[in-house]
């Protein structure tokens, strides 16, 4: 266990940030799953709406520093490709 005040603070801050990042990552995964669920049910309108929502959630995660921009770009591209192939 840390004895130094700054080390104790680092532990608390790291725990807080880890929880925040975990919640954001969970939200991204949920949004992605909703897109794939809509694609599997062959509902083009729902898939497009879910894609729009997922794109927004992923971009917000990038702006908060949870994901790298290339990761987000790759995910959004693959989701869009999947939705566009439904026609």
N, C-alpha and C positions, 0 to 999 in steps of 0.2 A: 504494500500500500504506500502511496506517495506521502511524503512528509512535508514537502515544500508547497507553499501556497499556490504558486503558479502551476505546479504539476497537478494539484487537486482541481484547479480550475480547468485545465486542459481535459482532464477526465470527464468533468461535467459537460463541457462544451462539446466534446467528441460524442458523448452519449446522446446529447440533444440533436446534434446534426445527423447522427446515424439514424435516429428515429424519424427525423424529417425526410431524409433521403429514402428510407424504407417505404414510407407512406407514399411518396411521389412515385417511386418505382412500381409500387403495387397498383397505383392508379393508371400508370402507363400500360402495364400488363393487362389490366382489366379492359381498358379501352381497345387494345389490340384484339383481345379475345372476342369482344363484341362485334368487331368488324368481321372476323372470320366466322362467327356464328351466323351473322346476317348473310354472308356469302354462301355458307353451307345450306341455309334455308332458301337460297335462290331469290331473295328479296332485294332487288336492285335499289329501290328507294331507301330502304333501311340501311343497306350497306353504304350507300353514298353519305347518308346522315352520320353513320357511325365513323366513317372515314374522316369526315370533316371534324368531328369531335376528337378523334384519336390524334389527328394532326395537331390540333390545338393543344392537347394535353402533352404531347411529345415536345412541341416547341417550348411550352412553359417549363418543362423539366430541363431543357437545354439552357434556357435563360437563367435558371436557378443554379446551374452548374452541376446538375446531377448526372447528365449524360453529355458525351462529346457530340459536337455538331454533325460529324460524319456518321455516327451511330444513328442519330435522328434522321438524317437524310436518307440513309439506307432503309430504315424501317418504313418511313413514309412512302418511299419509292416502291417498295415491295407491296405495301398495302394497296397503294393506288393501282399498281399493275394488276393485282388480284381482283380488285373491284372492276376495273375496266375490261377485264377478260370475261366478265359475266355475260355480256350481251349475247 
